[in-house]
Amino acid sequence: MSNKPYAPKHPVAHIEHQQEKRANEERQSSRLIHYHWFYFAHKYLKPGDRTIDQMVQAARSGKQNLA
């Protein structure tokens, strides 16, 4: 792999590359948020508490809204 920066042959290819890069960053961010909420809910709330399910579902929905 070369150390050269990405250089598209056509301006549209550059825009598509930037959009793909941004989409990947958004997916990573939303996944991280979901994992943190999941960890928090299971660590600090009582097992069997309905709040856990609600928080995890809200995090999952937020993840889908961000992505």
C-alpha positions in Angstrom: 0.0 0.0 0.0 1.4 3.4 -0.9 1.6 6.4 1.3 0.1 8.6 -1.4 -3.2 10.4 -0.5 -6.4 9.3 -2.3 -6.4 10.9 -5.7 -9.6 10.2 -7.7 -9.5 10.4 -11.5 -12.8 12.3 -11.6 -14.4 14.9 -9.2 -17.5 12.7 -8.7 -15.3 9.9 -7.5 -13.9 12.2 -4.9 -17.4 13.2 -3.6 -18.4 9.5 -3.5 -15.3 8.7 -1.6 -15.9 11.4 0.9 -19.5 10.3 1.4 -18.5 6.7 2.0 -15.8 7.9 4.5 -18.4 10.0 6.4 -20.9 7.1 6.4 -18.3 4.8 7.9 -17.5 7.4 10.6 -21.2 7.8 11.4 -21.6 4.0 11.7 -18.6 3.8 14.1 -20.0 6.6 16.2 -23.5 5.2 16.4 -22.1 1.7 17.3 -20.0 3.2 20.0 -23.0 5.0 21.5 -25.0 1.8 21.4 -22.3 -0.2 23.2 -21.9 2.4 25.9 -25.6 2.5 26.6 -25.8 -1.3 26.7 -22.9 -1.5 29.1 -24.3 1.3 31.3 -27.8 -0.3 31.5 -26.5 -3.8 32.4 -23.9 -2.5 34.9 -25.9 0.0 36.9 -29.5 -1.2 36.7 -31.0 -4.1 38.5 -31.3 -7.4 36.4 -34.7 -7.9 35.1 -35.6 -4.2 35.2 -37.7 -3.1 32.3 -35.7 0.1 32.1 -32.7 -1.9 30.8 -34.7 -3.1 27.8 -36.0 0.4 27.2 -32.6 2.0 27.3 -31.1 -0.6 25.1 -33.9 -0.3 22.6 -33.6 3.5 22.7 -29.9 3.2 22.0 -30.5 0.9 19.1 -33.1 3.3 17.7 -30.8 6.2 18.1 -28.1 4.2 16.4 -30.4 3.7 13.4 -31.4 7.4 13.3 -27.7 8.4 13.3 -26.7 6.0 10.6 
